[in-house]
Amino acid sequence: MNWTLLENSLLISALTTLLATVIGFLAALFLAGLEPRRRRWFLALAVMALALPPFLVTGCWLHLLGLTGVWRGWLPFDIYSLGGTVWILSLMLWPISLLLILGAWQRLEPAQLEGEPSMSGWPLMRWLLLPLARNALAQSAVVTFVLALNNFAVPAILQVKVFPDEVWVNFNTTFDYTKAAQIGWPLVLAPLLLLVWLRRCDISWPRLEGAVPAKVFRRQLGAGWFWFSGGLVIATMGLSAGLPLVDLCAGERTWLEFFPAFKAGQSAIFNSALFSAVAAALVVVIALATWRWPIGPITWIPFLTPGVLLGIVLIYLFNRPFLSALYESVGIVFLAWTARYLAVGWNTAAHALRSVDGDLTDAARLEGASRWQLLRHVQWPQIAPQIAAAWYLTYLFCLWDAETLILVMPPGAETLSVRVFNFLHYGHNAQVNALCLLLLMLAVAPLVIWSAGQSVRNLKVAATALRLVVLATLIGPALAGCAPATSSNDAPIESKVFSRVILADAADGQRQAERDVPRRKRKPGRARTALLAREPLYTRGQTRRAMGRPWHQRR
């Protein structure tokens, strides 16, 4: 056991967990006191901060606080250190605590706040909010600890020795599977313990509409705590999401290097888009085919372990002569990404399919629908948005991934994320910002394509409706003038039994009924009936006689 690696890994994970949990708790205080419309925007920014690629965030802080950083003159903070690693990981992982704690406070009832109006500020947090969020705090702390422990990109770029980085360096130089297993076994044990513990926990996710009105929560929390947490949240969101994006897009160097980076990395751009889209599609297809299988917890193990360990396992299994066709082709890329990110698509698809209306499914099965027909006509209209979200999330994860491919990437299959990682690992390069900007463009490309398709579809529907309106306006009067006149007592109706209704007086109704409706023998115990299918239906007029009988005798 390398005690230096253990000390660094545990120290980084523990400090990151503490800082991220405190920020997430204060952010939950602020968002719980916001109206749903404003809360939606802050939640979107938090999710964006969580979804940004680690090398993009790390590259931004290297540009600001690196050895030649623009802020280094007045802020002498060494980013190539344990403190720099904790700082960047905390900015990346704090939204986990926010989402879980805010979800736990959905159980808060207005009576709990109004029952003791004098309890506000710190007593409110100590005696009510913290006990309600106790399980959420523990869950977020454990998840943050495991993710920080197994993070590879940030410590590797900052050249801080931790377990994932040491596994990669050691195997890259010695190709010793036994040594890699001896170093990396804690990275597998931690996710296993996390999954065993989380299976017994009930996780609550936040909603836009809470049980307690935002105004009531703000009043009980107090203006001081609300605005203090709000200022901290706004500053944190600016540092974690706004600053990397502004640094990326506002730098003059980014745009000067954009076209040269684009020309030099056309193959990497194509590989990133194609490989990510295909791998995401494979994940969705496998999830739709196997969502009934009890493999949900197992799929999270490759997702939570470092990608370098998965790469070592794939090398050990597939680096054999009879499997060279797969190992030396892009098939190993699809296999690696599908295995690692299957948890995202599988659990999303399984949750969506389990929430399908059971009555529709049973009715389709009774009608003899096959499994494909059941999916296409019954399930797919209900699960399409969730499946699209699963595909897009998997696409993003694959697009950002560098650690899984860094050991198994075949020749000619370099992606943008791997190129950016190599540039940052061996020194901040001027083309890094341009390559990160290209990655962000690839990330939003599916959303742009979908929005364009929706706009074209809406335009087609609007154009068709406009044509029909114009056609009805032009032809309607002409058809109305040519239509035969309808008498006041003869009107057509929409019915499967009768074709029209004629209002007649009693005498005419009696004579017409006697001619059109033949008499039939009345069965014992049953009323006399006559079926007037496609024949005139006669109703009583202004008198009390119709169809040849008094009204009170027609029962």
Buried (B, 14 or more C-beta within 10 A) or exposed (E): EBEEBEEBBBBBBBBBBBBBBBBBBBBBBBBBBBEEEEBEEBBEBBEBBBBBBBBBBBBBBBBBBBEEBEBBEEEEBEBBEBBBBBBBBBBBBBBBBBBBBBBBBBEBEEEBBEEEEEBBBEEBBEEBBEEBBEBBBBBBBBBBBBBBBBBBBBBBBBEBBBBBBBBBBBBEEEEEEEBBBEBBEBBBEBBBEBBEEBEEEEBBEBEEEBEBBBEBBBBBBBEEBBEBBBEBBBEBBEBBBBBBBEBBEEBEEBEEBBEEBBEBBEEBBEBBBEBBBBBBBBBBBBBBEBBEEEBBBEBBBBBBBBBBBBBBBBBEEBBEEEEEEBBEBBBBBBBBBBBBBBBBBBBBBBBBBEEBEEEBBEEBBEEEBEEEEBBEEBBEEBBEEBBBBBBBBBBBBBBBBBBBBBBBBBEEBBBBBBBBBEBBBEEBBBBBBBBBBBBBEBBEBBEEEEEEEEEEEEEEEEEEEEEEEEEEEEEEEEEEEEEEEEEEEEEEEEEEEBBBBBBBBBEBBBEBBEEEBEEEEEEEEEEEEEEBEEBBBBEBBEEEBBBBBEEEEEE
